[in-house]
């Protein structure tokens, strides 16, 4: 798709940034990550109960490197628009959902 992925209206365009779009993957829980559908029959979100520990959905295996809602934040969009890939790995905040309302 020529380094673009029109999956969300406010997502950045990776074309010309040097970052290559990556294909969706299946994590160790059998959940498809990065397909823009955000719906997998194996997802804890589709099988939630009072016994589900939210920690099961923590970690890098739940984040797609190029097709993640986190790229919609102003700070991360700025990195792409300036063609500057992040230098310190994944961008995240431990207690705040910085992408809330961005999809």
C-alpha positions in Angstrom: 0.0 0.0 0.0 3.0 2.3 -0.7 3.7 2.9 3.1 0.2 4.2 3.7 -2.7 2.6 5.5 -6.0 4.4 5.4 -7.5 2.7 8.4 -8.3 5.7 10.6 -9.0 9.1 9.4 -6.4 10.9 11.6 -3.6 8.3 11.3 -0.3 9.5 9.9 1.2 8.6 6.5 4.5 6.6 6.9 5.5 7.2 3.2 9.0 8.7 3.0 9.8 8.3 6.7 12.0 5.3 6.3 9.7 3.3 8.6 8.2 0.3 6.7 4.6 -0.7 7.3 4.5 -4.0 9.0 1.9 -6.8 8.5 -0.6 -7.7 11.2 0.6 -10.5 13.6 -1.0 -13.0 15.9 0.2 -12.7 19.5 0.7 -15.6 21.9 -2.9 -15.4 22.9 -4.1 -16.0 19.4 -5.3 -12.4 18.9 -4.7 -10.6 15.6 -2.9 -7.3 16.2 -2.7 -4.5 13.6 -5.5 -5.6 11.3 -7.6 -2.4 11.9 -10.6 -4.5 12.8 -9.8 -4.6 16.5 -12.0 -7.7 16.9 -10.7 -11.2 17.5 -12.6 -14.1 18.8 -9.7 -15.0 21.1 -9.4 -11.5 22.6 -9.9 -11.1 26.3 -12.2 -8.2 25.4 -14.6 -10.6 23.7 -14.4 -13.1 26.6 -14.3 -10.7 29.5 -15.6 -11.8 32.9 -15.1 -10.8 36.6 -12.4 -13.4 36.7 -10.4 -11.8 33.8 -7.1 -10.2 35.0 -6.6 -7.0 32.9 -2.9 -7.6 33.1 -3.4 -10.3 30.4 -3.6 -7.5 27.9 -0.4 -5.6 28.9 2.8 -5.7 27.1 4.4 -5.2 23.6 2.5 -8.2 22.2 -0.6 -6.1 22.2 0.9 -3.1 20.3 1.5 -3.0 16.5 4.6 -1.0 15.6 3.0 0.8 12.6 -0.8 0.2 12.9 -1.6 1.3 16.4 -4.0 4.0 17.6 -1.1 5.6 19.6 0.2 7.1 16.3 -2.8 9.3 16.3 -1.6 11.4 19.2 -0.1 14.8 18.4 3.3 13.9 19.7 3.6 10.7 17.7 2.1 12.2 14.5 4.7 14.9 14.8 7.4 12.2 14.8 6.1 10.8 11.6 5.5 14.1 9.9 9.1 15.2 10.7 10.2 11.8 9.4 11.8 11.1 12.7 11.2 7.6 14.1 11.1 7.4 17.9 14.5 6.9 19.5 13.4 5.3 22.8 11.2 2.4 21.7 7.5 2.4 22.2 5.8 5.6 23.4 3.4 5.1 26.3 2.3 6.4 29.6 1.8 4.0 32.5 -1.4 5.6 33.9 -2.9 7.7 31.1 -4.6 6.7 27.8 -3.0 9.4 25.7 -4.9 8.2 22.6 -8.4 8.4 24.2 -10.9 9.8 21.8 -8.4 9.9 18.9 -10.0 7.1 16.8 
